[in-house]
Amino acid sequence: MVAWGNLAAAARTAARGKRTRPDVAAFLLDLEGQVCALRRELLDGSYRPGGYRTFVVREPKRRLISAAAFRDRVVHHALTRVLEPVFERRFSSRSFACRKGFGTHAALGEVRRACRRFRYVLRCDVMKYFASIDHAILLGLLRRVIACERTLDLASRIIAGSNPQEPMPAYFPGDDLFTPFERRRGLPLGNQTSQFFANVYLDPLDQLVARRLRPGAYARYCDDFVLFADDKVALAAMRDDVVACLGSLRLRLHPRKSRVYRTADGVTWLGFRVFPGHVRLVRANVVKARRRLRWLREAYAQWRLDWPDVRCRVRAWIAHAAHGNTWRLRSEVLGSAIFVRGGVA
């Protein structure tokens, strides 16, 4: 964890795409000195996480994003570089978020295949997932696997240093009046460690589905997951087991986004609407793509973006949309987009 090579590699990883920022540039300019100072703090136990800079994003929905100081992000990457290989061997192959070799398009392919094979789907969404993660339960799950007390202490400090998240008072069996307000919960969106801890926290659900429920197919992307079968009643019974498992983690299903229905009606999944015979982009994503293309035309016309930047962003959207049956949509959206300097055609 504290090897110089691991910390230096973590610094380079954390700096990707941010090297021109003043705090990142200053850290990299004195990389050896900064890494040695961090290493000393980690070894003698004096390291303490700093505060967060927060801002709100509103697409695809309103979220509070927390940005840690760069030296803290280096520690986050150094920790996950060591822990991820240990947990990868234990994670389910049906968990697709924030893992090398998995990702959104692999998850989409899994759901496409399941829609063609099964008649019904149980679609589930955890309510306010990151804001609801219980610190004590998370540390207990980490302790099952990690034997090094100093590594556990560092993870504990990062978790305890989380800034306040959206209040989520909820009562579970065994709670008294004050329990929801006494237990620390919530991880900041934006941390490398938060993404990793989120996978650790829902691994018990993955194991329950794989070992006991055994639906026809299953896929999970962070707190969004689907179970497939040809028996609607069996899926409804599985929902009860899922609710019980999540309750043991002090989590709740979203009441309006968790139900059993026919795959023929289409499964909304990671920005696509998946049917047995075809896949479409959801309308909100199409509206967002049109808005972004309009902004790119304006930025290029006003010399705020160069053509290589524009081409890279447009190609990224085309590659994403191409995972659905979107040839006609892509032709319509891009067919009339003309980029000229000095004005928008």
N, C-alpha and C positions, 0 to 999 in steps of 0.2 A: 504493500500500500504506500509506504513512504520512500520507496526506492527513488533515487534521483531520476532515473529513466522514466519511471511511471509518471511522476509529477511533471516532467518536461513534456512528455507525450500528451498528458492531459491538458497542459497549457496550450499546446499547438492545436489540439482538437477544439478546445473552448474558443479559440481565436478565429476559427474558420468563418469567413464572411464578415468579420468585425475588426480586421487588422487596422483599419483607418480610424477607429474610434480612439480618442485621446488616452483613455484609461488602459485600453488594450495595447496600444502602441507603446506606452510608457512601461508596461509590464514586460513586453517582449524585448524592449531595448535593453533592459537589465534582467534578462531571463535567468541567468545563473544566480544572481544575487537574490532575486525574488523567490526562486524555487528553493534555494538553501534556507532562506528565512522561513518559508512555509514548512519546510521539512523539520526545522528545529522546533517550531511551535507544535507540530503534530507529534513529535517524539517526546517532548517534555509535558504534553497535555495542556499547554497554554492557549491552543488555538480556540477561538470563539467566532462563530459565524457573525457577520455583520447584518445590517438592516437591508431592506428591500426598497427598490423604486417601483411604484405601482402605476398602472394605467389600465384603461378599459378598452377592449375591442368589442365591436358590435356585430361582427360577421364570423360564423353563421348565426351566433346569438351572443347576447351580452355576457362577457366574461371579464373577471378581474385578473390581469396578468401581473406577476411579480418578478422583477428582474433583480437578481442578486449582484453584489459587487463582483468584479472579474476574478479577483483572487479566490473568492468563495466558489465561483463556478469551476475554477481549476480543481479545487478540492472535491467538488461534486463529481467531476469527470474521473478524477483519480480513484475515488471510492467505487464508482460503478464499473470502471475498467477491471477492478479486482473481483467484485462481487458477481457481476453478470455471468461470467463463465461458470461459476459455482452453481447458480440458480438455473442456468439454461438447461442443465441436464435433468432438472426436476420439473420445469415448466411443461404444460400441455402443448402439443403440436397444433392445437386448435385455437391458441391465443396468438393474435397477429399484431398487436400494437407494439411499436417501439422495440422491435427485435430484428436483428440482422437476418436477412433471408426471408422475412415475412412481409409485413406492410399491408397497405390498403388494397392494392390490386390482387395480392394473393388471397386476402380475405374475401374480396369480391368474387374471385374465381370459385372459391369454396361454396359460397352461397348460390352462385349460378348453377353449379352442379347439383346442389341439394334441391333447388327449386324444380329442376327437371325430373328428380327422382321421387319426391314426396309430395303429398297432397296438402299437408297442413304445416304451419309454422307457429311456434311460440316466440313472439318478439318481445324482448325485455330491455328495459333501460333503468339504470340505478339513479335514484333521485339525488341530485347535487353530490356526485360521487366524491370529488376531491375535497370538498368542504366537509364531508361526513367521515373521512378516514380517521379512525380512533388511534391515537398515538400509542396507547398501552397495548392494544391488540396487534398493531403493526410491529412493535418491538418484540412481542412474543413470537410472531411468525419468523422474524429475522433470527431470533435466538435459537429456534429449532435447527437452524442450518449453520449458523456462524458460531465457531467455538472461541474465536479471539476476542477477549474482553475489551481490548483497546479499540478494535474495529467497531464493536458494538457501541462503545462509548462515543465514538465519533459519529456514528449513525444516529445515536440518541440525541447528540447535540444539534445535528442538522435538523432532525425532526422537531425537537423542542424549540428551535429557533425560527420555526415557521411563523410568518406574520398572520394576524387575525384574518380569518376568512368569513364568508357569509354565515350569519348565525343559522344553525340548523337544530333547534331543540326538538328532540324526539325521545319518546319513552319506549323501553323494551322490558321484557319480563325480568323481574328482580330489581328494577329501578325504584328508588324513592323519589320524593319531590325534587331533590336537588341534584340527582345524579347527572342529568344532561348538562348541567351548568358547571359541574365539578370536573368532568372528564375533558382533557385536552383533545381536540380533533382539528382536522383540516391541514392539507398540504398546499403550498403555493403552486399555482399553474405557472410554468416557465422554468422550473428547475429540472435539470437532468436527473437528479435523484428522485424527484416526484414521479416521473414517468416510470422509473424502475420500481419504486415502492408500490405504485399503483398495480403493477403486474403481480408483485409478491402478495399484495393484500387480497386479490381475487383468485389466487391460485387454489385455495380450498374449494371454491365453486367449481373450477375446472376439474378438480379431482373427483368431486361428487358426481358431476355429469358423466365423466368417463368411467367411473367404477361402479356406480349404483344406478343412475337413471338410464344411461345407455340409449339415448335417442338415435334415430336413423342418421342424423348429422348434427354437428354443433360447430359454431364459430363465435369467437368473442374478440371484439376490438375495444380495448379499455373497458368501459362500463356498459357497452352496448353489445348484447349477445342474442343469438337465435338458436332455437332447437327445432329440428324437423322430424316428422313422423307421418305415417299414414293414418294414425288413430288419434282423432281429436280429443277423445276422453282421456287417453293416456297422457297427452301433452298437458291437459288441464291438471291432472294429478301431479305431473312433474313440476308445474308451477308452484304448487303447495310446498314441495320439497325445496325448491329454489328460494321461496320466501323464508322458510325456516333457516336455511343456510345463511342467507344474507342477514337475517335477524341476529344470528350468533356473531356476526361481524359488525353489528349495529348499523346496518344499511337497510334501505327501503326501496322497493320497486316503485317506479313512477306509475301512478294508478291509470293514467290515460294512455301511456305508451307501452303497456305490458298486457298483451292479450293473445289469444289463439285465433287464427283465421286461415283462409285458404291461400296457398301459394299462387293460385290462379289470379288472385286479386292484386298481386304484386307486393314484394317485400322492399320497403325503404331501407337502404343500407349504404352508409358511407357516401351519401350524395347521389346515389343511383336508385332507380326503381327497377327491381329485378323481377321479371316474369319468367315462367317456364320456357318461353320461346324467344324472348328478347330482353334487352336491357336499355333503359332510358336514363338520361340525366333528370334529376328532379328539377322542377320549375325554378325554385329559388337559385339553384346553381347556374341555370341558363341566364337568369336576370343578372346575377353577379358577373358572369362572363361578359355579357354585353356592356355592363357598366365599366368593367376593367378595360375592355378593348377601347371604349370611348376615351377613357383616361389616357391610355397609351398613345392614341392618335393626337390628343391635345399636347401631351408631354413631348412627343416627337416634333410636332409642329412648332413648339416654343423652344426647341433646342435644349430641353431638360433631359432628354434621353437620346442616346445614339442608336443607330439601326441595329448593331449587334445585340444590344440590350432588349430592344423591342422584339427582334426575331427569336431570341432565347425564351422570352416570356410567352409569346404566342405559340411556339412549338411545344412548350411545357403543357399548355392547356390542350392543344391538339392531342398530345400523347395521352393525357388523362381522359379526355372525352372519348378517345378511340376505344377504350375498354367497354363502351356500350355500343349499341346500334345507332350511331349518331352521324352517319355520313351526310344525310340531308341537312341535319341541324348545323353541322360544321360548315357546310357549303353556304347555308343561308347567313350564318353569323359572320363568316369571314369573306364571303363573296363581294360584299359592298364596301369592305374596309380598305380605304386608300390612304396611305401615309405620305404626306407632303410636308416639306419645311415651310414655315411661315403662315400656315393656315390648315384647317381641317376640311378635307374634301367631302 
